[in-house]
Amino acid sequence: MSVGLEHYLILSAVLFCIGLYGVLSKRNAVVILMCVEIMLNAVNITLVAFSRYVVPTLLTGQIFAIFVMAVAAAEAAVGIAIIIAIYRSRGTVDAEKFDLMKW
Amino acid sequence: MFDIVFWVLAVVTVIAALAVVLLRDVFRAALCLVFLFLTVAGVYITLHADFLAVVQILVYVGAISVVIIVGIMLTREMWHGSSSGKLRIPALVVGLLLLGTLVFTAITTQWYTSDVPPLEPTTAAIGVRLFGEGGFLLPVEVTAVLILAAVLGAIVLIREK
């Protein structure tokens, strides 16, 4: 069986679920951010695969993927800045100790 | 040939993603993440998305990985390792359930696929689609404003009081 749309969808589903497991289970906030990047990459693979196999000449999925990359870059910059600001004030990046808004 | 390239890239990508999640050393996990970005660029090449592969290497391998490594070095938490929290077992269950649902949907759905050969150099076509008539000019401008706001926000957040 030659490689088709389903193979790319399953690859992206596996990557997305690995990233989801990391986001839900890890304690280090920087590692959580890295797992979010894995999930964004998985979604990008899905968009490009649909663009390649469903509308090969329109390129709509690739343009969506470009916008996802731009938003991912902005998210990484703001996320790391927030983590460093929290580290300055609380001295830890453990996500289970971020309880400023909990009561 | 194409199938072999896809399988090698897919296996290496999944192993790199598992390494990011399972390695206890945060810095090694970040290096595996950079490797994952490179293999995803290879997956884009197998999908005939040459421009997107180059953008992936520039943005992810060049910029985001540097930001993440700087974040690891500024927060001196790497000696504590990346341990799992209390939610490890529920997270595993949620991940496996979602994986089963997604794979089942991907296999059982009859996807309508087109047999038209894809565009070969995509750069000019993407430029026309982005900036041409009826294209994505307004979203491009909004993205520029978003990135400017994100950079300013990061500077304000990270500045010493």
HADDOCK unambig.tbl for C-alpha pairs under 7 A between the chains (distance, minus, plus):
assign (segid A and resid 2 and name CA) (segid B and resid 3 and name CA) 6.57 0.50 0.50
assign (segid A and resid 3 and name CA) (segid B and resid 3 and name CA) 5.88 0.50 0.50
assign (segid A and resid 6 and name CA) (segid B and resid 106 and name CA) 5.92 0.50 0.50
assign (segid A and resid 6 and name CA) (segid B and resid 107 and name CA) 6.44 0.50 0.50
assign (segid A and resid 9 and name CA) (segid B and resid 106 and name CA) 6.47 0.50 0.50
assign (segid A and resid 10 and name CA) (segid B and resid 103 and name CA) 5.77 0.50 0.50
assign (segid A and resid 10 and name CA) (segid B and resid 106 and name CA) 6.90 0.50 0.50
assign (segid A and resid 11 and name CA) (segid B and resid 10 and name CA) 6.59 0.50 0.50
assign (segid A and resid 13 and name CA) (segid B and resid 99 and name CA) 6.20 0.50 0.50
assign (segid A and resid 13 and name CA) (segid B and resid 102 and name CA) 6.25 0.50 0.50
assign (segid A and resid 13 and name CA) (segid B and resid 103 and name CA) 6.93 0.50 0.50
assign (segid A and resid 14 and name CA) (segid B and resid 99 and name CA) 6.44 0.50 0.50
assign (segid A and resid 15 and name CA) (segid B and resid 14 and name CA) 6.45 0.50 0.50
assign (segid A and resid 15 and name CA) (segid B and resid 17 and name CA) 6.76 0.50 0.50
assign (segid A and resid 17 and name CA) (segid B and resid 95 and name CA) 5.10 0.50 0.50
assign (segid A and resid 17 and name CA) (segid B and resid 98 and name CA) 6.88 0.50 0.50
assign (segid A and resid 17 and name CA) (segid B and resid 99 and name CA) 5.93 0.50 0.50
assign (segid A and resid 18 and name CA) (segid B and resid 17 and name CA) 6.81 0.50 0.50
assign (segid A and resid 18 and name CA) (segid B and resid 18 and name CA) 6.74 0.50 0.50
assign (segid A and resid 20 and name CA) (segid B and resid 95 and name CA) 6.29 0.50 0.50
assign (segid A and resid 21 and name CA) (segid B and resid 91 and name CA) 5.29 0.50 0.50
assign (segid A and resid 21 and name CA) (segid B and resid 92 and name CA) 5.88 0.50 0.50
assign (segid A and resid 21 and name CA) (segid B and resid 95 and name CA) 5.54 0.50 0.50
assign (segid A and resid 22 and name CA) (segid B and resid 21 and name CA) 5.52 0.50 0.50
assign (segid A and resid 24 and name CA) (segid B and resid 87 and name CA) 6.83 0.50 0.50
assign (segid A and resid 24 and name CA) (segid B and resid 91 and name CA) 5.52 0.50 0.50
assign (segid A and resid 25 and name CA) (segid B and resid 84 and name CA) 5.39 0.50 0.50
assign (segid A and resid 25 and name CA) (segid B and resid 85 and name CA) 5.49 0.50 0.50
assign (segid A and resid 25 and name CA) (segid B and resid 87 and name CA) 5.36 0.50 0.50
assign (segid A and resid 25 and name CA) (segid B and resid 88 and name CA) 4.76 0.50 0.50
assign (segid A and resid 25 and name CA) (segid B and resid 91 and name CA) 5.88 0.50 0.50
assign (segid A and resid 26 and name CA) (segid B and resid 82 and name CA) 6.71 0.50 0.50
assign (segid A and resid 26 and name CA) (segid B and resid 83 and name CA) 6.23 0.50 0.50
assign (segid A and resid 26 and name CA) (segid B and resid 84 and name CA) 4.59 0.50 0.50
assign (segid A and resid 26 and name CA) (segid B and resid 85 and name CA) 5.71 0.50 0.50
assign (segid A and resid 27 and name CA) (segid B and resid 82 and name CA) 6.65 0.50 0.50
assign (segid A and resid 27 and name CA) (segid B and resid 83 and name CA) 6.19 0.50 0.50
assign (segid A and resid 27 and name CA) (segid B and resid 84 and name CA) 5.78 0.50 0.50
assign (segid A and resid 27 and name CA) (segid B and resid 85 and name CA) 5.45 0.50 0.50
assign (segid A and resid 28 and name CA) (segid B and resid 82 and name CA) 5.67 0.50 0.50
assign (segid A and resid 30 and name CA) (segid B and resid 72 and name CA) 6.72 0.50 0.50
assign (segid A and resid 31 and name CA) (segid B and resid 82 and name CA) 6.98 0.50 0.50
assign (segid A and resid 49 and name CA) (segid B and resid 47 and name CA) 6.56 0.50 0.50
assign (segid A and resid 52 and name CA) (segid B and resid 47 and name CA) 6.28 0.50 0.50
assign (segid A and resid 52 and name CA) (segid B and resid 118 and name CA) 6.63 0.50 0.50
assign (segid A and resid 53 and name CA) (segid B and resid 113 and name CA) 5.42 0.50 0.50
assign (segid A and resid 53 and name CA) (segid B and resid 114 and name CA) 5.98 0.50 0.50
assign (segid A and resid 54 and name CA) (segid B and resid 112 and name CA) 6.62 0.50 0.50
assign (segid A and resid 54 and name CA) (segid B and resid 113 and name CA) 4.66 0.50 0.50
assign (segid A and resid 54 and name CA) (segid B and resid 114 and name CA) 5.21 0.50 0.50
assign (segid A and resid 55 and name CA) (segid B and resid 114 and name CA) 6.64 0.50 0.50
assign (segid A and resid 56 and name CA) (segid B and resid 116 and name CA) 6.50 0.50 0.50
assign (segid A and resid 56 and name CA) (segid B and resid 117 and name CA) 6.76 0.50 0.50
assign (segid A and resid 56 and name CA) (segid B and resid 118 and name CA) 4.72 0.50 0.50
assign (segid A and resid 56 and name CA) (segid B and resid 119 and name CA) 6.91 0.50 0.50
assign (segid A and resid 57 and name CA) (segid B and resid 118 and name CA) 5.87 0.50 0.50
assign (segid A and resid 57 and name CA) (segid B and resid 119 and name CA) 5.93 0.50 0.50
assign (segid A and resid 59 and name CA) (segid B and resid 126 and name CA) 6.91 0.50 0.50
assign (segid A and resid 73 and name CA) (segid B and resid 64 and name CA) 6.31 0.50 0.50
assign (segid A and resid 74 and name CA) (segid B and resid 147 and name CA) 5.62 0.50 0.50
assign (segid A and resid 74 and name CA) (segid B and resid 150 and name CA) 5.43 0.50 0.50
assign (segid A and resid 76 and name CA) (segid B and resid 64 and name CA) 6.66 0.50 0.50
assign (segid A and resid 77 and name CA) (segid B and resid 67 and name CA) 6.86 0.50 0.50
assign (segid A and resid 77 and name CA) (segid B and resid 151 and name CA) 6.99 0.50 0.50
assign (segid A and resid 77 and name CA) (segid B and resid 154 and name CA) 6.25 0.50 0.50
assign (segid A and resid 78 and name CA) (segid B and resid 150 and name CA) 6.06 0.50 0.50
assign (segid A and resid 78 and name CA) (segid B and resid 153 and name CA) 6.74 0.50 0.50
assign (segid A and resid 78 and name CA) (segid B and resid 154 and name CA) 5.02 0.50 0.50
assign (segid A and resid 80 and name CA) (segid B and resid 71 and name CA) 5.85 0.50 0.50
assign (segid A and resid 81 and name CA) (segid B and resid 154 and name CA) 5.23 0.50 0.50
assign (segid A and resid 81 and name CA) (segid B and resid 157 and name CA) 5.93 0.50 0.50
assign (segid A and resid 81 and name CA) (segid B and resid 158 and name CA) 5.43 0.50 0.50
assign (segid A and resid 82 and name CA) (segid B and resid 157 and name CA) 6.47 0.50 0.50
assign (segid A and resid 84 and name CA) (segid B and resid 75 and name CA) 6.49 0.50 0.50
assign (segid A and resid 84 and name CA) (segid B and resid 158 and name CA) 6.76 0.50 0.50
assign (segid A and resid 85 and name CA) (segid B and resid 157 and name CA) 6.35 0.50 0.50
assign (segid A and resid 85 and name CA) (segid B and resid 158 and name CA) 5.80 0.50 0.50
assign (segid A and resid 87 and name CA) (segid B and resid 75 and name CA) 6.50 0.50 0.50
assign (segid A and resid 93 and name CA) (segid B and resid 77 and name CA) 6.89 0.50 0.50
